[in-house]
Amino acid sequence: MPSGQDFGAVVEAAARGEHEALTNLFRAYQPMLLRYLRSQQADVADDVASEVWIAAARRLHAFSGDESGFRRWLFTIARRRLIESRRKQARQRSDVAPPDELDGLEPGWQSERVDPATLVVDQISAQQALEAVVADLTPDQADVVLLRVVAGFDVAEVATVMDRTPESVRVLCHRALRRLRARFPEGVLVE
């Protein structure tokens, strides 16, 4: 939120449909929402994020709480919409292209002037790093890690978003960290 603005006043204004207030909420929370959704399922992240904001705008008048509560509420909507999207995709048939058709560097990468290592480093993004970290985790473990790291929630907030007990969130987080520790050599993950 822009400094000096009262969060409650911004939410009330947004609930009344004031464009500037809605814009402030969107700008403040859209980046972390997209990081979370793209880490979960990149191909539908933008669509799901749109659905989240539509749902939030429709129910904003019923929201009551502080900034932390708003983030939990928004990410709860996001998680539920993502689950709905996955269910819908599971019911639809899709033909997947072989990975070797999609992978590879741009044409001409073998040129003497272009260092392949530089191209690879340039193509690595924070999104790819997040995807690599959660690749070997179960969906629930990935959810816990991403909600803790990307959204910045504490255990109780993650439990609320995921509709679980704090103890089960701690167990999921512990198991996820144990898997990550086994997957990555010592010193790769910063604790």
C-alpha positions, 0 to 999 in steps of 0.5 A: 500500500502507498505509505500514509494510507490507512488500509481499512479506508482503502478497502472501504473505498475499494468496496464502494468501487473507487477506481484508485483504491481498487488500483492500490490493492491490485498493485500491492498484491498482484505481484505476490499473487502471480508469483504464487500462482505461477509457481503452482501452475504457470500456464493458468496463473494469469487466468486464475489471478483474474478470477481471484480479483473478480471474486474479491471485488464481488465480495469486498463489501463483506470483508472485514479485517486488517491487512494480514487478514486481507492477504489470507482472504485473497490467497484462500480465494487463489488457492481455491480457484487454482484447485478448481482450475486443476479439476477442470483441466483434469476433465478436459483431454489435452495432447502434450507436445514432446519436451524436445520440441519446446526446449532449446535455445534460440536459433543462432546460439552457436555463433562465435559471438554468443556465449551459450552460458550467458544465454542460459544465465539470461534465461533463468528467472526467479520463476524458474528458480521457484519451479525448480525448488518445488518440483519434487514436492507434493502439491500440499508441500509446495503450497506450504513452502510457497505461501510461507516464502512468496506470500510471507505468511506465518504458520497460522496464516497458512493453516487458515488459507489451506483450511488445515491445522497449524500442526499439519502445516508444520509437518508439511513444511518440515517434510518439504524442507527435509526433501529440499535438503536431500535434493540440494547440496549443502550450501545451495539453500540458505537457511 
